[in-house]
Structure formats: structure tokens, C-alpha cells
Amino acid sequence: MKGPHAGHLQNYARHHLGLKSYFRHPGDGRSQPQIPAEALVWALVIGQILRVSSFCRVEWLVHSPARSALGVPRPFSDDTLAYFTEGLDPEITRQALAATLKHAKRNKAFENTWRIGLAVDGTGAGYTTKEPCSLCHPVKDKEGHVCGHLHHFVMITVVGTGLTLPLDVEPYGPGDCEYNAGTRLVQRSVARLGPRFADYLVVDGGFATAPFLNAAGKLGLPVVARLKGNLPQLYAAAQARFVGRPPDLTFQDGDDWVELWDAADFDPWETLEWETVRVMRYRQHKRDGTVVEAYWHTNFSLAELPSRSFYRLAKSRWEIENQGFNDGKNRYGMEHIRHHEPNSLLVCWLLILLALVIERLYRLRYLHRGDHGVRSAIDLVGYLWLSLCCPIDSS
């Protein structure tokens, strides 16, 4: 058959994205490995792209006649994957993700982008009723009894480019929190990507504290942050300024009608190191009559960022929800616990991110050449499954 196939995708990842060295040396912690680490890591990555969400299904796949078409040299068991991911160094995969994103930028994957953004947000995944691990958070019923456990992590994603690419995750266990994990994640990510990779950071209101915003400034990142009741004085001042007066700007956004208010002369609160705070309010009128209202604040000046662009940057935060968490959980098994062990959980989350990056760059940039349309993710999955059982026309 013609079209994309697993072998072509493997070659693209190894050579075009520069991941050959990573697949050969992914940080294997086994003392006497019998099966090459390259085979195990690639099996996990291609399994994620094929939307195979459990170690047992990967075992089934590599014991099937499709194994050679997958690019996996020999079969193995699900226990092998559990033992392997327990000892795999997550820092090597994190480095590979950062290197791949920098490689993509050098190769103009974001060439039509005005500003490259980074979005940070937290989520819960992997509910279990089994014995808790060090990353488990208790889930209580209405009576206050513990009925299970959930795992939490913060993710950082490239947004605002038309190509949403996840970069890293930072889990947090009992005694830790989303804010602290997100702070660690931003500092580590900027250090790996370099200070000139991204142009802004977009976050929810929980991160809108003076220490976080000041730290982002020291990293060279202007911040676009949701404004909520956690900053009561600024929120009240913005409402008093904007409510009851005509909007500064109105425009059409797809099927929606948007009213926008924007002012750049609000006072920073006590410990915030900004000269001034700029606040935007928008009201988005949808076709069904629903009105969505939100407030955002930033340290971008009006000269640096026009009002309509401020709105676009704020809206880019939803990419981490839709193309990050929603895709990861509903299509790529981010909710599934493959092996309930802390390092294995972290490694599996990181490999899901790597699979998403490889799949999206391959589908949206490499395959999208010429005047043909962009293949959807489900179409690519279909082609890959067909290629496992059909002879491949390499012409």
C-alpha cells in the first residue's frame, strides 16, 4: 500500500528529528539487559501513536505478525516493559523532548508564527483503588472516606504556533502542589530550551503570584495570566473600570462576536516587580446566545502587544487543555496506569509526550508538503494500522 507506514515514521524520528542517539541510549537502568533498550522505547512510542494504551497490548502487538513492520526486532513481555520503565532515567527523555522542539524550530516548523508561547497547567490522571504509591493523592467520598487515589502532574506545552507540542511534565505527590511543581517545571524548561526559544508564558490564575511572575521576568518571559478573585484588589479595580462603559474594540472571531476592554495603567501589588499592570476584559458572544467573560493581565505594553493580539495570546492557553490534556487522556491513554510505580508513571507520561511530538511534526509538517490537505490524526492512525498487515509500496 502507498501512504505513511510505521517504518517510515521510525526513520523520520531517528534521522529527521535527530532521535537516533536517544533511542539507542534512552537512560536504561537495567544491569544486565537481554533486550535492547532501543527496541523497548520504540515499541512504547509507536504503541502510543497507534493508541495502544497498556503494556499487555504492546506485548500482544510485538508477538503478532506485525512486529517486523513495526520496526521491533524481537518480542518481549509486559513484565519486561514494567521492569524497564521502573529503571529508565526520565531526564534523558526530557532532554530528548527539548532537543526535538529546538530542532523543529531551527527547521522552521514555526516559521509563520508571530510569537511562540509556553502554557503551563496541572491535571489529575490515573485513578486507582490499589495500594497507593508516593505520587498518589487520596480521593474522598461525600462522607470524607478515602475511596481511591489519583495522580497529579503539571505539563508545559508550546502554544500559539498552530502546532501544539508538549514538552515536559512534573508530577507532585502529597505535600506538594500544582504551584510548586509548575514553578520547577518552568525553570527547568526554559533552561533546556534556552531564553530565546519562547516569547511569552500563558498561565491560569493560580500562578498569578508575585514570586512566580517575578521569576518569569528574570527568565526573560513576559506573562499573560488569567485574572480571578485570587487578586481581589486588581480584579475589583478592573471591574470598576470596565463594567458599564462601551468596549474599546469589537471584532468577529470565527462565528463569535467579541467585545474587548484594555487598559495598561493599573498599579502592581506590593511585591510585584512590574512597572505597571495591563488588564484586558473580553466578552465573547457565541451563536447560541452564550456569553463567555474573562479578565487577563500581562506585563506586555500596548506598543509591544496590540489589544487583539493580547486576546489571541490569552486564548492560546486553551491549547494545553484541548490538544494537551484532552487528546492525551481521551486518545493516548494518559489516564491509564500501565504500571503503578512512580518512575514508571513519569516515564510513561513523558513517552506519551514524545509520541505526540513525533506524530504531530510528521503529520502536520513532514507529510504536509505540496498542495494536498493535512491528514487528520485518526487518518494517520488508520494508515499506520493498515501498513502493519499490507505490503508496502515504497515507490
N, C-alpha and C positions, 0 to 999 in steps of 0.2 A: 504494500500500500504506500501511497505517497502521503506526505504530511509529516508533522513532528512526531518523534518517537523517543523512547527513553534513552537510547544510546546517543542520539543527537543532543539531548538535554544534558547528559552526563559530560559529553565533550565540551559543550558550551560552558558549563560550570567550571570544569577543570582548567580550560585554556582561555576562553574569552573573559571569564571573571577572575582568573588568576587563583583559583582554589585548589589547584593540583597539589601544592605543598600541604595545604590544610588537610585534605582528605588522606594524604599519606601519613601525616603526623598530627592527629587531632587532639593529642594530650592523653593518650591511652595510659591508664594507671595499672593495667594488669601486669603481673610479674612474669608470667610465662604464657603469653598468648598463643593459642593454637590457630585462631582465625584472624587474618589481618584486620587491623582497625579500619582500614580504608573500606573494606567490604561491609563492615557493620555500619559505619557512619553513612555511606552512600545508601545502603538499604533503608536506613531510617529516614533519610532525606527524600528519596524517591517515593517511599511509602507515604510520607506526609503529602507530597504533591499529588499522589494517587488517592489521597484521602483515606488511607488505611490507618486507623487510629489506635490500634493495640499491638503489642508485641506478638500476641498469638496470631494475628492476621499477617504480620510481616513474616513470621515463621511459615505460615501456610503459603505465602507468596513465593518465598525462596526455596520451598520444597516442590513447587509446581513446575511444569514445563516452561513457564515464562521466565525462569531465573536467568537464562543466558541473555534474553532480550533486555532484562533489567540492568545488566552490567554488573551482576553479583556473581563472583566466581564459584562459590560453594554454599551449600545450605548450612543452617545453624538453627538453634532452638530459641524459644523465647527466654529461657533462663540465661542463655548467653548474652542476650541484649540487656537483661536486668543487671547481671554482674558487670557488664561493660559500662553501662551508664552510671553505675554507682561509683566507678573509679575514674570516669572521664573528667578531665580538667575543664571546667566551664570557661575559664579565662581564654583558652585557646579559641573556642568557638566565638566568644565575644570579640576577640581580636580579628577573626575572620570576617565577622559581620561588618565591623567598622572598616576594614580594608576593602571589602566589596563595595560599600557605599562610596568610599573615596575614589575607587576605581571607576564606578559608574559616573561620578561627577566629572572626573578627568576625561571620560569618553563621551561627554556632552549628553548624558541621559536627562539632565535638567536644563538643557540649553535654552528653552523657550520660557524659562521661569524668571519672574521678576525678583522674587525673594524666596529663599529656601527656609522653611520653618522646621522647628522641632516641637513636637507636642508631647506632654507628659501627663499620664493619668494612671489611676490604680483600678484594680478589679479583683473579684474573687473567683476562684475556679477550683474544680476538683473536690466536690463534696464527697465525704466518706463517713461511714459509721464504724469503720475498723479502728484498731488501736492507733492513737494519734502519733504523728511524728513531730519534730521540732519546728516545723513550719505550719502546723495546724492551729486554727483558731476555732474555739468552741462555738457551735450554733445552738441557741437555746429556743425551746418552745414557749408558748404563751405562759406556762406556769413557771418558767425560769429553769427548767431542767435541760441539761445538755442532751441533745438528740443527734448530734453528729459533729463533724468538723469540716472546715473549709480552709483552703489555702488562698493567700493573698499575695499579689505582686504588683509592682509599678512597671509600666512599659514606656519606652521613649520611641518615637516614630518620626521619620521625615514626612512633612506635610507641606501643602501649598504648592506642589510642583506638578500636579496631575498624575503623580506616580507615588503612591503611599508605600513607603518601605520601612518596616520595623527594624530597630537597631539593637535593642537590649532590654532585658528585664532585671528587676531587682526584687526578690522575694522578701517578705518580712513576717516574722513569727510573733508569738506572744511577747508583749513588752515593747515591740517596735511599732511603727505606724507608717501610714502612707506618706506623710510629710517627710519623715526622716529618710525613708527609702528613696523617695523621689529626689531629695537633695543629693544623696550619694550618687544616684543614677545620673543626674545632670552633670555633676562634676566629673565623673568617670567618662561619660560620653564625649563631652567637649574636649577632654584631654586626649582621647583617642582619635577623634575626628579632626582636631585642630581648631583654632579660634576663628578661622575664616570660612569654615565649611557652611555654617548656617547664618542666617541674617536676623532671626528672631526666635523667641521661645513663647509658645502659647500654652496657658495653663488654666485650670479651673480655680475657683475662688479659694479653695483650701490652701493653695500655695501662695496666695497673695499676702504674704507677711513681709515685714521689712527685712529680716535676715535673708530670706530666700531671694527677694528682689535685689537686694544689695549684692548678694553673692553672684547672681546672674550678671549684674552690671560689671563686676570685676572680671567675669569670663568674657566680656565683650558682647553680651546678648541683650538687646532690648527685649522687653517682655510685654506681651498682650495677655491680660489676665481678666477673668470674669469678676465682676463687682457684685457682691452679695451683702447680706446682713452681717457678715463677719467683720466688715469695716463700716460700722454703723454711722459714724460721723460723715465720712465721704459719701456713703450711699444716700444719706438724708440730704446732704448738700446738693448732690446731683439731681435727686428727685425734685427738690425745691427749685432748682434752676430750670429743669427741662419740662416738667409736667405743667400743662396749661398754656404753653406757648407753641407757636407753629414750628414745624420741623425746619432744620437748616437745609435739608436735602431730601428729595424723594426720587425714587428710581424703580425700574422694573428689574426683578431678579428672577428670571425664568417665568413661571406662572404667578409669582408672588409680587405684591406691591410693598415697597419698603419705605418707611419714614425714618429719618435719622437726625439725631441731635449730637453735636460735637463741640466740646469746649476744652481748651488746653491750659486753663489758668486756676485749677483747683490747688489748694495748699497740700503739700505732703504731710503725712502724720509724723509724729515725733522723731522716730529713729530712721525714717526712710531717707536715703541719700539722693533722692531726685530733686532737681531744682523746682519742678512743678509737676502736677499730675494732670494728665489729659483723660477725660471721661467721654464715652460715647453711650448714647441710648439709642436702640432701634426698636421699631415696631414692625413686624413682618406680617402682612395680611395675606392669608392663604385663600385659595379659591373656594374652600368650603366654609369660609367665614371665620375660621380660627385666626386669632391674633397671638403671635409669639413676641414677647417683650424681653429684652435683656439689656444689662448695663455691663460695659467693659472699661478697663482703664489701661493706660500704657505710658511709657516714657518716650515714645516717638513724638517728635514735634509735628506740627501741621505742615511744615515745609518738607520734612522727610517722608511723611505718610499722609496723603490726601484722605478725606473722610471716607470715601467709598472704598479705598484700599484698606483702611482700618477695619471696615466691616468684613472685607474678604479675609483678612488675616484672622479675625475673631472666628469666622465661620470655619476656618481650616481646622480648628480644634476637633470638629466632629469626625474628621477622617480617622482619628485614632479609635473612636467608638465604632464607626461603620466598617472601615477597611482593616482595622486592627482587632478589637475585641470581638465584634460580631462575626467577622469572617473566621477568626481564629477559633472561636467556640463552636459556631454552627457548621463549619465546613472542614476544619482541620484538626479537630479533636483536642482543643486546648482545655476543655472541661474534663477530658478523660484521664484517669490516673493509670498510667501504664505500669508503674512500679512504685509503690508507696515508700519511697526513701528520699530524703531531702535533696541529695546531689542528683539523683536520677530525675526527680521532678524538675529541677532547674535546667538540667541538660536537655530534657525533652522539650521544655518551653523554648529554649534557645534554638534547638534544631527546627522547631516549627517556624520560628522567625527566619532562619536561614532558608528553609524551603520556600517560604513566601517571597523572600527577596529574589531567589533564583527564578522562581516561576514567573514573577511579575516582570523582571527585567527581560527574560526570554520571550515572554508573550507580548509585552507592550513595546519593547524596544527592538529586540533582535528579529522577531518574526514580522513586526510591523514595518516592512520596507516595501517600497513601491506604492501603488495606488489601491491595494486591497484593504478591506476593513480590518479592524482589530478583532482578533479572536477573543471570545469570552473565556473566562476561567473554566466553565463547565465544558465548553467545546474542546479546550486543550486536554482536559482530563479524559474526555471521550476518545480523542485521538490516541492518547498515550495507552489507554486500556486496549484499544483495537490493535495497536502496534505490538502488544505482547503476544498476540495469537495469530497475526497475519504476517506473511513475508513482506519485508521492507524493500521498496524500490528506492535505491539510493541515488537515482539519476536526478 
